[in-house]
Amino acid sequence: MVHWTDEERDIIKTFWGKIDAEEAGHQALTRVLVVYPWTQRYFSTFGNLSKPSAIAGNPKVRAHGKRVVVALGDAIKNLDNVKATYAKLSELHSEKLHVDPENFRLLGEALIIVLAGQFGAAFTPAVQATWQKLLAVVIAALSSKYH
Amino acid sequence: MSLTATDKAHVKAIWSKAGGKAEEIGAEALGRMLEVFPQTKTYFSHYADLSVKSTQVRTHGKKIIDAITSAVNHIDEITGTLSSLSTLHANTLRVDPANFKLLSHTILVVLALYFPADFTPEVHLAVDKFLARVSHVLTDKYR
């Protein structure tokens, strides 16, 4: 089981309250698709991803980004049991979606960068470390059912 | 993944702002790497203070950013420009190659933090590619 300090729980709750899931998710997923274009392989049904402006303006990208960050909320509500919370999602990503778990890392990094841009100096090293820990736990849980 | 003309232009543009804050940005990037990825502290066991505010971290952070600035200023000859630094990393420092990605990540985070309007997805892409190139050059003589 992952150990969270009171400070970490505080940081997560405080910042989660200030994050717009749709906007953050949209920006993070846009960055992934622009910065690591090979990730577009998973989104052949999304329509126009031909250039950064198309990606940023694509409503399916926005909707999917929102979905992902909204799902992050489940982990935040269940910090002491993230693995169990994401067991089904992990199976889905492995067995149905066939997503290389490396992509979870790429999206996690992109989200950190989006949060840094949004919060500026308030995104202190301690806040960054906490969020990176949260994402590492989420990524481990999402990877756990792969076999 | 070679740098296009557009990539080079994006890198030069954002670095023209970052280069002038070398100590601040270097300290933040290095300090955050040490805090977020504690295994990197193993390379700094001789430092008294590993926080972003530490004099040692600030000095070393500035050194790193200044070296990157010279690579930006000679973006078509990164290999030549960083040749002696490459030798230093291979023979003396021997930082595990995995760590270059970690510092590259925190540099990107700090650029986003300081220049949110300028650090667009396209600029993010260009800087990510550029830092990967720099990392490649610095580890090129490892074996």
Contacts between the chains, C-beta under 8 A, distances in Angstrom:
chain1	res1	chain2	res2	distance
A	30	B	121	5.8
A	31	B	121	4.9
A	31	B	124	5.9
A	34	B	121	4.0
A	34	B	122	6.6
A	34	B	124	7.3
A	34	B	125	5.6
A	35	B	121	6.5
A	35	B	124	5.4
A	35	B	125	4.5
A	35	B	128	5.6
A	52	B	120	7.8
A	52	B	121	5.4
A	52	B	122	5.2
A	52	B	125	8.0
A	55	B	121	7.7
A	56	B	121	7.0
A	109	B	105	6.0
A	109	B	108	7.9
A	112	B	105	7.9
A	112	B	109	6.0
A	113	B	108	5.8
A	113	B	109	5.7
A	113	B	112	4.6
A	113	B	119	7.8
A	113	B	124	6.9
A	114	B	112	7.5
A	116	B	109	4.7
A	116	B	110	7.5
A	116	B	112	4.3
A	116	B	113	4.3
A	117	B	112	4.2
A	117	B	113	6.8
A	117	B	116	4.0
A	117	B	119	6.4
A	118	B	116	7.5
A	119	B	113	8.0
A	120	B	113	5.7
A	120	B	116	6.9
A	121	B	113	7.2
A	123	B	113	6.1
A	125	B	28	7.7
A	125	B	31	5.9
A	125	B	32	4.8
A	125	B	35	4.6
A	125	B	36	7.2
A	125	B	51	7.8
A	125	B	52	5.8
A	126	B	35	7.1
A	128	B	32	5.9
A	128	B	35	7.5
A	128	B	36	5.9
A	128	B	109	6.7
A	129	B	32	7.8
A	129	B	35	5.0
A	129	B	36	4.7
A	132	B	36	5.0
